[in-house]
């Protein structure tokens, strides 16, 4: 698993957690546990490693929200505080990589890393003699929204997950639009991003060309032109049919750029998503 140093996303989080994201050490982890502030949108506690599909959903949720982490070996008490129970054994990092690989896109797999924390002694007594693992997930607006690439228990192929309050949930269409707009409007000058903007602009133009209705004058003009040029060779495909075909092809291109081509080809309904984009 690639080692990715988490970037600082300290807005709305405690100083201890911000320090831990910047520099994950035994001392900064102790500070987070001693703070005892419970789960947040960017911090999730797990008593033990969950099923791979469930873990993948939480990874996607954090990645689409901001840089954060999953702390394994800690459970949340009823009052929202953290209870560092510790793990019986450390999970092999290669097994973790293989376990979630099939559920998350490859650009996200390159942005997760797992750290081990073992305390023989500690100023914070609740950590003494215990071991923990922490998975860091790095946010990248250049690649969001990260989309689930396979269905499983608790996860749906083609879905976009986010963190709300202290839970992971499927994003609404409005939230998906927001993530896409952040990606398009971000300070990314890559050729791919420029091409994506062009494709979306093309799609907007195509949508404006779809006739809602034809006026009587247009129908009469079309009839007159048909009489005048009735013997001329006509296309086998109507212009409206051609437009609709071009719209579907352009949407497929956009889906490829966003990394959701498989889900789109599999029948996931992206019409509402694209309608939101084209009305921007």
N, C-alpha and C positions, 0 to 999 in steps of 0.2 A: 504494500500500500504506500503510495507516495506520501512523503512527509510535507505537509502544507502548514506553514505558520499562519495562524489565524490573523486576519487584519483587525484593526481596532474599530469596534462599533459601539462606543461607550454611551451613546445617547439613550437615556431611559433605563440604564442599568447601573448597579452600584459600582463604586470605585474598585472594590475587591474583584468583582466579576470582570470588569474591564481590564484590570491588571492580569487576571488569569488568562484572558483571551490573548493578550499581547505577549505574555511570557508564562507558559504553563509549567510551573515548577511545584515541588512539594510545598513550598512556603505559600505560593499564591493559591494553591488548592486548599490549603489549611485555612487561609483567610476567607475563602468562599464558604467553606463549611462552618466556620466560626460565626460568619455573618448571619447564617441560618435564616435566609430570607425566602426560601421556597422557590418553586418553579416560576418561570417567566416565559415570554414568547421565544426567547433565545436560549433558555436553559431548561432541560428536561431531565428528571430523575427516573431511573429504573432500578428496581430491586435486583434484577438479574438481566442478562441479555435476552431480549424478546425474540420471537420467531422472526426469521429473515424478512418476510413480507411486511410485518408490523414495523420492524426496524427501518426498512426502506421508506415506508410512509412517513415516519418521523424525520428521516434524513431529508426527504423532499420538502416537508413542511418547513423545516428550519432554513434550508437552502433558498427557498422562495421568499423568506422573510428577512433574513439577515445572517451575519456570521454568528454562530452559536455552538452549543455542544450538548451531547447526551452524556450524563454521568451515570455509570453503571456501578451498582453496589450501594446506592442511596435510595431510600424511599421517602415519600412525602407524608408527614403526619397529618392527622385530621385538621390541625390548626394551620396547615400550610407550611410548617417548618420542615427542615431537612433532617433526616435520621440516617447518619452514615453507618449502615450495617456492615458493609464490606462484602467481598466476594469470597467464595470458597477456593476458587482457582482462577487464573487469568485465561482468557480465551485467546487462541492463536490468531494473530492479525491476518494471516493469509486466509484462514477459514472465514473470517468476517468479510473480507473482500469478495471471496467467491460466493458467499451467502447472499449478499445484497446486489451483486453485479447484474443479475438478470432483471432486476426491477427498476434500476435507475439508469439514466443516460450516461454515456462514457465521460462527457465533460464534467459531470458531477462526481463520478468515481475518482477523478483526479484531484478533487477538492475536499476529500475527507482523509483524516488521519486519526490514529488511535495512540494514546499515551497511557503508560502504566504508572500507577502511583502506589508505592509500598511504604508503610510506616512501621518501622521497628520501635520508634518512640516519637512523641509529638507533644508540643505544649498544649495542644487541644486533645484532652484525654480520650474523647470518643473516636479518635483516629488510631490510637495506639494498637499495634499488632494487626492492622487490617490492610487489605489491598483493594484497589479500585482501578477501573479503566474508564477513560474519557474519550469519546469520539468527537472530534472537532469537525464542523462543517463550514466551509468557506462560501460566503455569498458572492455571486458574480452577476451584476445586472446585465452584463454583456451576453449572458447565456440564459437568463430567466425568460419565460417560465420553464423550470425543469418539470418534465412530464413523466409520469409512471409509464414504463415501457412494457410491463407485463402485469396481469391480474394475479391476485393471490388472496389469502385470508386478510380481509381488512383493507385491501388496496385494489384499485380498478385501473386497468390499462387505459391510457389516454387522459387520466385525471390529473389535475393540478392541485397540490396540497399546500396549505399555508398554516402558520401558527396564529391562533387567536387566543388572547389571554394566556393560559398555560396549557392549551390543548391543540391538537392537530386536526384540521378539518379540510374538506374539499372546498376549493375556492369558487366563488360565484363568478358569473360571466363578467360582471363589473370589475372584480378583482383581477381576473385574467387580463382584461383590457388594460388595467392599470400597470400590470407587470410588463405587458408587451410594449406599452407606451414608454415605460421607463427604459426599456431596452433600446427602443428606437431613438428616443430623445436623449439618451445618455451620451457622455463624452467619449464615444467610440468611433473612430474614423476608419475602421477596417473596410475593405472592399465588400465583404459579405453584408455588413450593416447598411452600407450605401445601396447595394443591390436590393436589399429587403425594402428600403424606403421606396425605391423606384417601383418595385412590384406592387406594393400596396397602393401607390398613387395610380398605377395602371388600373388596378382593380376598382378604385373609386370611380375612375373615368368610365370604365365599362358599365358599372352599375347605373351611372347617370344616363347612359344611352338606351337603357331598357325602356321601351314605350309603355306607359301606363294605359293609354288609350289613344286612338286615332280620331282626330276631329273629322267632321263631315267633309270639310274642304280638302283634307288630306286624302280621304277615301275617294272623293271625286277626282282629284288630281292623279291618284294612282290608277284609277280606272281609265282616265284619258290617256295616260302614258302607256297603259297596256294596249289600248286600241292603236295608238300611233306606232308603237314598236312591238306589236304582237308577234311579228315574225322573227324578232331578234332572239338570239340565244340567251336563255335565262339560267341562272345558277340553279343547280339541283337543290341546294340548301338555302332556306330563307335567311335573311339578314338577322332576324331575331334569334333563330336557331343557332346561327353562327356565334352571336354574342353570348348566348348561354353556354355554348361549348367553350368559348374563350374564357369565360368567368370561371368555369370549373377547372380548366387547365391552369389558370393563374392562381387559383386557390391552392392547387396541388403544389405549385412552385413555392408559394409562401409557407405552406405546411412543411416543406422540405427544409427551408431556411430556419424555421422555428424548432426543428427537430421533432415534429409530430407527424411526419409523413406516414409512418406505419399505422398510427392510430387513425389517421384520416383515410388511408386506403382500406382500413378494417371496418369502416362504416361509422366511426365516431362522428357525431353531428357537429361539424364546425361552422355551420351556416350562421348560427347566432353569434358565435365568436367573431366571424369575419364581418358580419353586419355591424357589430359594435365598432370594429376597426375602421370600416369605411365611412362611418358616421362621425368620425373624430373631427 
